[in-house]
Amino acid sequence: MSTINETSFQENNMYFHLAPTDKFKTTTIVIKIKGTLDRDTVTKRALLSYMLRQGTKKLPTVKELQRQLADLYGATLATHCSKRGDNHIIHVRLEVANEHFIPDGDKTIEQALHFIRDLLFAPYLENGTFPQAIVEREKETLRTKQASTIDQKTTYANIRLMETMCKEERYRIRTYGYTDDLETIDADTLFAYYETMLQKDRIDVYVVGHFVKDDMHSLLPKIFSRRVWHKEESTLDNITQRNEVQKVLETEQMQQAKLHLGYRTNITYRDKQYAALQIFNGLFGGFPSSKLFMTVREEHSLAYYINSQIESFKGLLIVYCGIDGKEADRVIDLINDQFVALQRGEFSEAEVEEIKRLTISSIYETCDDAEGIVELLYGRVVANVSISLEQLLSNIESVTKEDIVEVAQAVELDTTYLLTNEGDAQHG
């Protein structure tokens, strides 16, 4: 796999990141707007992720936006929110055809940059604020999104696990906010927060595709600029310390129970033990060859699915599984058995090498997609660390069995959460 040659620079109170490559037939432009996860603002931020695709000063209707996307040779636009550690991030992505494949398309990328710039900095306004009718419409869109996360039981179970496990930490806050907040938001309050966001949040612009680096380096600051940036100092939450594992049981009518276990790893993306944590997670539940999958699902047939994943910026590891609620305690015992076995070093060097291969392969797959490249690069921004792809891969290759055992012994079970039928409720 070829190297990701990122060039980053700061100008006009913004950050720009260039990743030139000829492996894609499209050019991807992504804007990341990073603020602190805050209960008082999260719903407004989530709503803004919808408002930013409703029109610009030059293109005041969705119909005109769509016509412009069509004129850009079928460009695609998407917006969404995410949380990474204690940060809440609004993402705006525009994917446009590579102008080198378009006859007379030498201005396509420049036009696309102006278009996505206007989405963020020049939205359509009425009387100096967001149109109230559009705000009300998008409040309903967000309300539907919030309801869908409750209806999707795996997502809901994870939300409830985080709300319990991190109840005194920012990470408990829901990515798309809260329905009750929508009643207090109108056009004026939303626009006032939008202006605050543009003044305080860090804004990063990524361009991935086939372009001349020097030309793009000079073009971006001509298009993107903001007058001020009142940079907020990042604050880290204190991590909750527990003397015993929390056990949470909730019931409702459902066919498949959801059992989620939350662990504290005390390791994040910026820590030197992060590579060993990745391999530990791969051995534990990250791949189909993992201990949890082979034992709980394959050997004992006690899970419809089971896997684990790490939250790289918060220091958490989550086990997800769909089970028969009556078997919850048995499943928890089996999960704990596999966890303890890893802490004791009961795994082979061959297993370690296999997980290294799978982990590196998954990183390669991430880099086969332009948005995946952006996410990989943006992880450095969120973690405030500089690490090249080559160093990341080298760190993984260098992980030893002893490193994995050391990491495993530092991981602690914090909370277990079971969502099941009332008649099946057993969670000792």
Summary of the structure (lengths in Angstrom):
residues: 428
radius of gyration: 23.2
end to end distance: 48.8
largest distance: 68.6
contacts: 1387
relative contact order: 0.16
helix: 46%
strand: 22%
